[in-house]
Amino acid sequence: MPEHDDSLAATREAYDTAAPTYVRLFRDSLRESPLDRAMLSVFAEAVRAGGGGRVADLGCGPGHVTAHLADLGLTPFGVDASPAMIELAQQAYPGLPFEVGSMGALDVADGALGGILSRWSIIHTPPSELPPMAREFSRVLMPGGHLLIGFSASDDASRPTQVFDHAVAPAHRWWPDHLSELLRASGLTEVARMIREPQPTDRRQFREVHLLARKSRADTD
């Protein structure tokens, strides 16, 4: 997967460089995002109802959302491709586990997780690599486990993916129905979505999407 390898290496290097600035800009972002907090609470409740278990925060950055998941009563751990981000997360939240890793090749046993949070962490994934990444998410989730995935939406159904100018690394937007079907093909069925319209003060006038999906229970679904 040379395209993915090159993209991952470039993204890792860019976020290593940007890590201190990223922390300064975003570590308190949930305080100003009640809708985001609401979806994280829904996710936490869904994980518990699905049987609980460990939860992976993929693309965890400096760990502030991982810590929020712990505050919601989950048992989270953070994974990020950037060693600098993981170092900052470990310093800020020494009671939580964090590790350097790739979302496309998780060091997790089959069916071991009750939940996965992927919050804007797929945006740097080349479109051709998102289907195998979705299969990896499905692999590590237990039956009845939940995925909450956040991303920026493309403009219309005729453009299922769009490249946009990201400050750190090349990034992609996705048409929500397209991404939902991609997840379904990997055994993850959408159960809810929230779409946040851009505010006049937002630098990028993109809709933000939170999509909640569940891995089927073989005996009931």
C-alpha positions as CSV (number, residue, x, y, z in Angstrom):
1,M,0.0,0.0,0.0
2,P,2.6,2.6,-1.1
3,E,0.1,5.4,-1.4
4,H,-1.2,4.8,2.2
5,D,2.4,4.4,3.5
6,D,3.5,7.7,1.9
7,S,0.4,9.5,3.2
8,L,0.7,8.1,6.7
9,A,4.4,9.1,6.9
10,A,3.7,12.6,5.6
11,T,0.8,13.1,8.0
12,R,2.8,11.8,11.0
13,E,5.6,14.2,10.2
14,A,3.3,17.1,9.8
15,Y,1.4,16.4,13.1
16,D,4.7,15.9,15.0
17,T,5.7,19.4,13.9
18,A,2.3,20.9,14.6
19,A,1.6,19.1,17.9
20,P,2.3,22.0,20.4
21,T,0.2,24.4,18.3
22,Y,-2.6,21.8,18.0
23,V,-2.7,21.4,21.7
24,R,-3.0,25.1,22.3
25,L,-5.8,25.5,19.8
26,F,-7.9,22.4,20.4
27,R,-7.5,20.9,23.9
28,D,-10.4,22.9,25.2
29,S,-12.6,22.6,22.1
30,L,-15.2,20.4,23.6
31,R,-16.2,23.1,26.1
32,E,-17.5,25.2,23.2
33,S,-19.1,22.2,21.4
34,P,-22.3,21.1,23.1
35,L,-23.4,19.1,20.1
36,D,-20.2,17.2,20.0
37,R,-20.4,16.5,23.7
38,A,-24.0,15.2,23.2
39,M,-22.9,12.8,20.5
40,L,-20.1,11.5,22.7
41,S,-22.6,10.9,25.5
42,V,-24.8,9.0,23.1
43,F,-21.8,7.0,22.0
44,A,-20.9,6.2,25.6
45,E,-24.5,5.0,26.3
46,A,-24.6,2.9,23.2
47,V,-21.3,1.2,24.1
48,R,-22.5,0.3,27.5
49,A,-25.8,-1.0,26.1
50,G,-23.9,-3.0,23.6
51,G,-22.0,-4.9,26.2
52,G,-19.3,-2.4,27.3
53,G,-15.6,-3.2,26.9
54,R,-12.6,-1.2,25.9
55,V,-12.9,1.7,23.6
56,A,-10.3,2.9,21.1
57,D,-9.9,6.7,20.4
58,L,-8.2,6.5,17.0
59,G,-6.3,9.6,16.0
60,C,-6.5,10.7,19.6
61,G,-4.1,13.6,19.2
62,P,-3.2,15.1,22.6
63,G,-5.7,12.9,24.5
64,H,-8.3,15.4,25.6
65,V,-11.2,13.5,24.0
66,T,-9.9,10.2,25.3
67,A,-10.0,11.7,28.8
68,H,-13.6,12.9,28.1
69,L,-14.6,9.3,27.3
70,A,-13.1,8.2,30.6
71,D,-15.2,10.9,32.3
72,L,-18.3,9.4,30.6
73,G,-17.6,6.1,32.3
74,L,-15.9,4.2,29.5
75,T,-12.5,2.4,29.5
76,P,-10.7,4.1,26.7
77,F,-7.2,4.1,25.2
78,G,-5.7,6.4,22.6
79,V,-3.9,5.6,19.4
80,D,-2.2,8.1,17.1
81,A,0.3,7.9,14.3
82,S,2.2,10.9,15.7
83,P,4.7,10.1,18.4
84,A,4.8,13.8,19.5
85,M,1.0,13.8,20.0
86,I,1.2,10.6,22.0
87,E,4.0,12.0,24.2
88,L,1.8,15.1,24.9
89,A,-1.2,12.9,25.7
90,Q,0.9,10.8,28.1
91,Q,2.1,13.9,29.9
92,A,-1.3,15.4,30.2
93,Y,-3.2,12.2,31.2
94,P,-0.8,9.8,32.9
95,G,-3.6,7.6,34.1
96,L,-4.8,6.7,30.6
97,P,-3.1,4.4,28.1
98,F,-1.8,5.8,24.8
99,E,0.2,4.2,22.0
100,V,1.6,5.1,18.6
101,G,-0.1,3.1,15.9
102,S,-2.0,3.0,12.6
103,M,-5.8,3.0,12.3
104,G,-5.4,0.6,9.4
105,A,-3.4,-2.0,11.3
106,L,-4.5,-2.1,14.9
107,D,-2.6,-4.1,17.5
108,V,-6.0,-5.4,18.8
109,A,-7.5,-8.9,18.8
110,D,-10.6,-9.7,16.8
111,G,-13.8,-8.6,18.5
112,A,-11.9,-7.1,21.5
113,L,-13.5,-3.6,21.6
114,G,-16.8,-2.4,22.7
115,G,-16.4,0.9,20.8
116,I,-14.3,2.9,18.4
117,L,-14.1,6.7,18.2
118,S,-12.7,8.1,15.0
119,R,-13.1,11.8,15.3
120,W,-11.9,13.6,12.2
121,S,-9.1,11.1,12.0
122,I,-10.1,9.6,8.6
123,I,-9.8,12.9,6.8
124,H,-6.2,12.3,5.9
125,T,-6.8,8.7,4.6
126,P,-6.7,8.3,0.8
127,P,-10.1,7.3,-0.4
128,S,-8.8,4.0,-1.8
129,E,-7.7,3.0,1.7
130,L,-10.9,3.8,3.6
131,P,-12.7,0.5,2.7
132,P,-9.9,-1.7,4.2
133,M,-9.7,0.7,7.2
134,A,-13.5,0.2,7.7
135,R,-13.0,-3.6,7.6
136,E,-10.3,-3.2,10.3
137,F,-12.7,-1.3,12.5
138,S,-15.2,-4.0,12.1
139,R,-12.6,-6.7,12.8
140,V,-11.7,-5.3,16.2
141,L,-15.3,-4.5,17.3
142,M,-17.3,-7.1,19.3
143,P,-20.7,-8.0,18.0
144,G,-23.0,-5.1,19.1
145,G,-20.0,-2.8,19.4
146,H,-20.3,0.8,18.1
147,L,-18.3,3.2,16.0
148,L,-18.7,6.9,16.2
149,I,-17.0,8.6,13.2
150,G,-16.7,12.3,12.6
151,F,-15.8,14.0,9.3
152,S,-16.4,16.9,7.1
153,A,-19.1,16.5,4.4
154,S,-18.7,16.9,0.7
155,D,-21.1,19.3,-1.1
156,D,-23.3,16.9,-3.0
157,A,-24.0,13.2,-3.8
158,S,-22.3,13.4,-7.1
159,R,-19.0,14.2,-5.3
160,P,-18.6,11.4,-2.8
161,T,-15.1,12.6,-1.9
162,Q,-13.5,16.0,-2.2
163,V,-10.0,17.2,-1.4
164,F,-9.7,20.3,0.7
165,D,-6.9,22.5,1.9
166,H,-6.0,21.5,5.4
167,A,-3.5,23.4,7.5
168,V,-1.5,20.3,8.4
169,A,-1.8,17.7,5.7
170,P,-3.9,16.9,2.5
171,A,-7.4,16.0,3.6
172,H,-10.7,14.7,2.2
173,R,-14.4,15.4,2.7
174,W,-17.0,12.6,2.3
175,W,-20.7,12.5,1.3
176,P,-22.4,11.0,4.3
177,D,-24.5,8.5,2.5
178,H,-21.5,7.2,0.6
179,L,-19.5,6.8,3.8
180,S,-22.5,5.1,5.5
181,E,-22.7,2.5,2.6
182,L,-19.0,1.9,2.8
183,L,-19.3,1.1,6.5
184,R,-22.3,-1.1,5.8
185,A,-20.2,-3.1,3.4
186,S,-17.9,-3.8,6.2
187,G,-20.6,-5.0,8.6
188,L,-21.2,-1.7,10.4
189,T,-24.8,-0.4,10.1
190,E,-25.7,3.2,10.6
191,V,-28.0,3.8,13.6
192,A,-27.9,7.6,13.8
193,R,-26.2,10.7,12.4
194,M,-25.9,14.3,13.4
195,I,-25.1,17.1,10.9
196,R,-23.9,20.4,12.1
197,E,-24.3,23.3,9.7
198,P,-21.3,25.7,9.5
199,Q,-21.5,28.9,11.5
200,P,-20.8,32.3,9.9
201,T,-17.6,32.6,12.0
202,D,-16.2,29.1,10.9
203,R,-13.1,29.4,8.7
204,R,-14.3,26.5,6.6
205,Q,-18.0,26.5,5.5
206,F,-18.3,22.7,5.6
207,R,-21.0,20.7,7.3
208,E,-19.7,18.5,10.1
209,V,-21.0,14.9,10.4
210,H,-21.1,12.5,13.3
211,L,-22.2,9.1,12.2
212,L,-22.9,6.3,14.7
213,A,-22.8,2.7,13.4
214,R,-23.2,-0.7,15.1
215,K,-21.6,-4.0,14.3
216,S,-24.3,-6.6,14.0
217,R,-25.0,-9.4,16.5
218,A,-24.8,-12.6,14.5
219,D,-27.7,-14.1,16.6
220,T,-30.1,-11.3,16.2
221,D,-29.3,-9.1,13.2
